[in-house]
Amino acid sequence: MYYYLIAIFVILLDQLTKWLVEHNMYLGESIPIIHNFLYITSHRNRGAAWGILQGQMWLFYVITVVVIIAIMYYLHKAAKGRRLLGTALALMLGGAIGNFIDRIIRKEVVDFIHTYIFGYNFPVFNIADSALVIGVGLLMIQMLLDERDSKEKTYGENGTHRP
């Protein structure tokens, strides 16, 4: 249940921030937060990351439903007693549902976080995207930890094989 609360928090924060941008900014408007680094920019995206697959909503509906089901399955089966894995999956679930809501209701995703990292004009994104990226990052850390634990069980701490 704890992990679903994380997902719900991500969904609510994502939808609230998108609503605020949608109702308080005109499309294309940009508000500087940290000059030459961080801006709030009202942007819409009918595709996936970096605008790929523009207008392929049916594909996003199918993929997102499959992803949501898979994440919920792994939350129930694999995350018990594994906080890092559960948190990673909860963030991914909240992010997937946040953008799914946009695609269903608005027929596009509201993006607004606009950064310039080391002079690179990074594509505009949102809270759901951030949760997805952080969740994937945590999942990768969990996988590395699992791999290390597996090797220690097989080879022992001094690198020799245990029979």
N, C-alpha and C positions, 0 to 999 in steps of 0.2 A: 504494500500500500504506500509506503514511504516514497518509492520511486515514482509512483503515479502522481504524487503531490509535486514532485520536481517537474514532471512533464506538464502538469496543469499550470504551475507557476510560469513556466516558459511560454506556454500558449497564451495565458492571460497577459503577460508582459509584452509579448510579441504583438498581439492584437490591439492592446491599448496604445502602444507606440505607433503602430500603423494608422490607427484611427486618428490619433493626434496629428500626424503628418498630413493625412488625407483631408482633415477638416480645418487645418490651420495654415496650410501652405499651398501655393499653386504649383502645378506640375512644372518641374525644372527649377523652382526656387531653391536657393542654397544659402544656408546660414553658417557663417564661419564660427567654429568653436575654438579651434587652435589654428591660427593662420598658417597656410601651407602644409597642414597635416590632417586636420579633422574638420569635417563639415556635415551639417544635416542638409541633405539634398533630396527633394521630393522627386522620386523616380518610379517608373513602373516597368515591369518585366513580364512578358508573355511567354518566356522560355525558361530554361534552366540556368545554371551557373554561367555567368558571362554572356547571357542572352542566347545560348545555343538552343537549337530546336524550337525556335519561335513559333507559336501558334499550334503546337502539337499537344493540346490539352488532354485529349483522350489518352495519349501515352503516359502523361504525368499522373492521370487518375489511376490507371492500372498499376503503374510502378509504385505509386505511393501507397495504395491499398495493400499490395504485396509486402512492401517494406514495413508498414505499420503492423501487419499480422506477424511477420517474422520477428520484429523487435519485441512485441508482446509475448510471443512464444518463448524467446530467449530470456526475457525478464522473469518468466515463471519457472523455466527449467534450469537456467545456468547461473542466474544472478543471486540465488539464495546464499547468504553468507559471504558474498563477494561484493563489497561496497563499491569498489572502483568500477567493476563491470556494470553493476546496477545503475550507478550514476551516469556512466557513459551511455547506456541504453536509454535511460530516462531523458537525457538531454537530446539524444537523437530522435526519440519518440515525440517529444514536445516540438522540436524543430520541424519534423516532417508534418505533423498535424497543423502547425501554425501556417506553413506555406500552403498546405492542402486546403485549409479554410479559405485563403485568399483565392486560390484557383477555382474553387466551387462558387463562392459568393461574388467575387469581383471579376473573375475570368482573367486575372493578372495578379502578379505579386507586387505588393508595395515595398519598395526598398528606400532606404534613407540614410544609411551610414556610409559616408563618403570619405575615403582616406587617400592621402598621398604618402606612400611609404618610400623613403629614400628617393623622392622625386617621381616615383611611379604612381600614375593615376589609377589606383586600384578600383575595380568595378564596385558600384554601389551595392550594398547588401543590407540585411535587417537582423533582428534579434533571432529569428528562427534559423537563419543561415549561420549565425554565430554559434548557436547551441549545437547545430549539426556538426560544425567543424570542431568545436571543443569536445563533443561526444566522440567523434572519430579519433581525435588525438588521444583521449583517455583510453579508448578501446585499443589503440596501438600500444600504449604503455602497458595495459593489462596483458596483451598478447606477448610482449617482450618479457614481462615478469613470469608469465606461465612457461615460456620457453626456457628461461633461466632455471626455474624450479624443476622443470622436467629434466634438464641436463644434470642438475645437482643430484637428483634422485638416481639417475642412470650412472653417472661417473663419480659421484661423491665430490666433496669440496676440494680435494687435492688433485682431481682430474683423472683418477684411476677408475676403471670400470668396476662396478659392484656386481657380484654374481647374484 
